[in-house]
């Protein structure tokens, strides 16, 4: 026999669940401040208005992102420029230890990266993997980003938590194509230590040989790599 109390209980449970979900979504939305939302959307007028209305330039959202971090994640160059020139911290880290400077380097957002370098980027800062901005830029094939970071003076031989340098990552995680070939050449010419091995004792040259990356092998051997 159908029990109306069971049906009522089911409906109340569904209603309670719906209310909880709605409350959760509302909380998430309210955590996105007008300043951060404007930065993420690249809405310059709204961004300027929020700042003029007294918004704290370093305020954080639920992910511990500042407005500048949100602008960088969305690759909003004009918004990032406005915030940086207004004094936003280019080294402020979010909940996963990314900063505007580190993320711009990792993603190859060159214009934003240059802005961060002009406004106090900490070249020694590291991401959650213990890597400088140079290391992910090298493994992702961002040639001009790598060139820019080398010229800025980033440590070429920094070793991350995986035991890899930028040179090792360019070989190990790269595809052996023109971009990664150019990055290996840039690093070698800049004086990167070609003989730093990974945790298994395998060098960049040995990895290049194993992967059949002939041009990288040529570049590394010409530099005296072992």
C-alpha positions as CSV (number, residue, x, y, z in Angstrom):
1,X,0.0,0.0,0.0
2,X,1.2,3.5,-0.8
3,X,2.3,5.4,2.3
4,X,1.5,9.1,1.9
5,X,4.0,9.8,4.7
6,X,6.8,8.3,2.6
7,X,5.8,10.4,-0.4
8,X,5.7,13.5,1.8
9,X,9.1,12.6,3.2
10,X,10.5,12.2,-0.3
11,X,9.2,15.6,-1.4
12,X,10.5,17.3,1.7
13,X,13.9,15.7,1.1
14,X,14.0,16.9,-2.5
15,X,12.9,20.4,-1.5
16,X,15.6,20.5,1.2
17,X,18.2,19.4,-1.3
18,X,17.1,22.0,-3.9
19,X,17.3,24.7,-1.3
20,X,20.8,23.6,-0.3
21,X,21.9,23.6,-3.9
22,X,20.5,27.0,-4.5
23,X,22.1,28.3,-1.4
24,X,25.4,26.9,-2.5
25,X,25.1,28.5,-6.0
26,X,24.2,31.8,-4.4
27,X,27.2,31.7,-2.1
28,X,29.5,31.0,-5.0
29,X,28.0,34.0,-6.9
30,X,28.2,36.4,-4.0
31,X,31.9,35.5,-3.5
32,X,32.7,36.9,-6.9
33,X,33.1,40.6,-6.1
34,X,32.3,43.3,-8.7
35,X,36.1,44.1,-9.1
36,X,37.1,40.5,-9.7
37,X,34.1,39.9,-12.0
38,X,35.0,43.0,-14.0
39,X,38.6,41.9,-14.3
40,X,37.7,38.4,-15.4
41,X,35.3,39.7,-18.0
42,X,37.7,42.4,-19.3
43,X,35.1,45.1,-18.5
44,X,37.3,48.1,-18.2
45,X,34.5,50.6,-17.4
46,X,33.2,48.3,-14.6
47,X,36.8,47.8,-13.4
48,X,37.4,51.5,-13.2
49,X,34.1,52.1,-11.4
50,X,34.8,49.4,-8.8
51,X,38.2,50.9,-8.1
52,X,36.7,54.5,-7.9
53,X,34.0,53.1,-5.5
54,X,36.8,52.0,-3.1
55,X,37.2,48.3,-3.9
56,X,40.3,46.9,-2.4
57,X,42.7,46.1,-5.2
58,X,44.0,43.0,-3.5
59,X,40.6,41.6,-2.4
60,X,40.2,37.8,-2.9
61,X,37.5,35.5,-4.1
62,X,36.8,32.0,-2.8
63,X,39.7,30.6,-4.9
64,X,42.0,33.2,-3.3
65,X,42.4,35.0,-6.6
66,X,42.9,38.7,-6.8
67,X,41.3,40.7,-9.6
68,X,44.7,40.7,-11.3
69,X,44.9,36.9,-11.1
70,X,41.4,36.6,-12.6
71,X,42.4,39.0,-15.4
72,X,45.5,36.9,-16.2
73,X,43.6,33.6,-16.2
74,X,41.2,35.0,-18.7
75,X,44.1,36.6,-20.7
76,X,42.5,40.1,-20.3
77,X,45.6,42.2,-21.2
78,X,43.9,45.6,-20.9
79,X,42.4,44.8,-17.5
80,X,45.7,43.4,-16.3
81,X,47.5,46.6,-17.4
82,X,45.0,48.8,-15.6
83,X,45.3,46.8,-12.4
84,X,49.1,46.6,-12.5
85,X,49.4,50.3,-13.2
86,X,47.1,50.9,-10.2
87,X,49.4,49.0,-8.0
88,X,48.1,45.4,-8.0
89,X,50.6,42.8,-6.7
90,X,52.0,40.8,-9.6
91,X,53.3,38.2,-7.1
92,X,50.1,37.6,-5.1
93,X,49.5,33.8,-5.0
94,X,46.1,32.2,-5.2
95,X,44.9,29.0,-3.6
96,X,47.0,26.8,-5.8
97,X,50.2,28.9,-5.5
98,X,49.9,30.6,-8.9
99,X,50.7,34.3,-9.2
100,X,49.9,36.7,-12.1
101,X,53.6,36.6,-13.0
102,X,54.0,32.8,-12.8
103,X,50.8,32.1,-14.7
104,X,51.5,34.6,-17.5
105,X,54.9,32.9,-18.0
106,X,53.4,29.4,-17.9
107,X,50.7,30.2,-20.4
108,X,52.9,32.3,-22.7
109,X,50.8,35.5,-22.2
110,X,53.7,37.6,-23.3
111,X,52.2,41.1,-23.0
112,X,51.0,40.5,-19.5
113,X,54.3,38.8,-18.6
114,X,56.3,41.9,-19.7
115,X,54.0,44.1,-17.6
116,X,54.7,41.9,-14.5
117,X,58.4,42.0,-15.2
118,X,58.3,45.8,-15.3
119,X,56.4,45.9,-12.0
120,X,58.4,43.8,-9.6
121,X,57.9,40.2,-10.6
122,X,59.8,37.9,-8.3
123,X,62.0,35.9,-10.6
124,X,62.8,33.4,-7.9
125,X,59.1,32.6,-7.1
126,X,57.9,29.1,-7.7
127,X,54.6,27.4,-8.5
128,X,53.1,24.4,-6.7
129,X,55.4,22.1,-8.6
130,X,58.4,24.0,-7.3
131,X,59.1,25.4,-10.7
132,X,60.0,28.9,-11.8
133,X,58.0,30.6,-14.6
134,X,60.7,29.4,-17.1
135,X,60.1,25.7,-16.6
136,X,56.5,25.5,-17.7
137,X,57.2,28.0,-20.5
138,X,59.9,25.7,-21.8
139,X,57.9,22.5,-21.7
140,X,54.9,24.1,-23.3
141,X,56.9,25.5,-26.2
142,X,56.5,29.3,-25.6
143,X,59.7,30.4,-27.4
144,X,59.4,34.2,-27.0
145,X,58.3,33.7,-23.3
146,X,61.4,31.7,-22.7
147,X,63.6,34.3,-24.4
148,X,62.0,37.1,-22.3
149,X,62.5,35.2,-19.1
150,X,66.1,34.4,-19.9
151,X,66.7,38.1,-20.7
152,X,65.1,39.0,-17.4
153,X,67.6,36.9,-15.5
154,X,65.6,33.8,-14.3
155,X,67.7,31.0,-12.9
156,X,68.3,28.7,-15.9
157,X,69.2,25.7,-13.8
158,X,66.5,25.7,-11.1
159,X,65.3,22.2,-10.4
160,X,61.6,21.7,-9.6
161,X,60.0,19.0,-7.4
162,X,60.1,16.5,-10.2
163,X,63.8,16.9,-10.4
164,X,63.8,18.7,-13.7
165,X,65.2,21.9,-15.1
166,X,63.8,24.0,-17.9
167,X,66.1,22.2,-20.3
168,X,65.1,18.8,-19.1
169,X,61.4,19.6,-19.4
170,X,61.8,21.1,-22.9
171,X,63.3,17.7,-24.0
172,X,61.2,15.3,-21.8
173,X,57.8,17.0,-22.1
174,X,58.3,18.7,-25.5
175,X,57.4,17.2,-28.8
176,X,60.8,17.6,-30.4
177,X,59.4,20.1,-33.0
178,X,60.6,23.6,-34.0
179,X,59.4,25.4,-30.9
180,X,61.1,23.0,-28.5
181,X,64.2,22.9,-30.6
182,X,64.4,26.7,-30.5
183,X,63.9,26.6,-26.7
184,X,66.7,24.1,-26.2
185,X,69.0,26.3,-28.3
186,X,68.0,29.4,-26.4
187,X,68.7,27.7,-23.1
188,X,72.1,26.2,-24.2
189,X,73.3,29.6,-25.7
190,X,72.3,31.3,-22.4
191,X,74.5,29.0,-20.5
192,X,72.1,26.4,-19.0
193,X,73.9,23.4,-17.5
194,X,73.5,20.7,-20.1
195,X,74.7,17.9,-17.7
196,X,72.2,18.2,-14.9
197,X,70.5,14.8,-14.9
198,X,67.0,13.8,-13.7
199,X,66.5,11.7,-10.6
200,X,67.3,8.6,-12.6
201,X,70.6,10.0,-13.7
202,X,69.4,10.6,-17.3
203,X,70.6,13.9,-18.9
204,X,68.9,16.1,-21.5
205,X,71.1,14.7,-24.2
206,X,70.3,11.1,-23.3
207,X,66.6,11.9,-23.2
208,X,66.8,13.5,-26.7
209,X,68.6,10.5,-28.1
210,X,66.0,8.1,-26.6
211,X,63.2,10.2,-28.2
212,X,64.9,10.5,-31.5
213,X,65.1,14.3,-31.4
214,X,67.9,14.7,-33.9
215,X,68.1,18.5,-33.9
216,X,68.1,18.7,-30.1
217,X,70.9,16.0,-30.0
218,X,72.9,18.1,-32.4
219,X,72.5,21.3,-30.4
220,X,73.3,19.6,-27.1
221,X,76.4,17.7,-28.5
222,X,77.7,21.0,-30.0
223,X,77.5,22.5,-26.5
224,X,79.6,19.6,-25.1
225,X,76.7,17.9,-23.3
226,X,77.2,14.4,-22.0
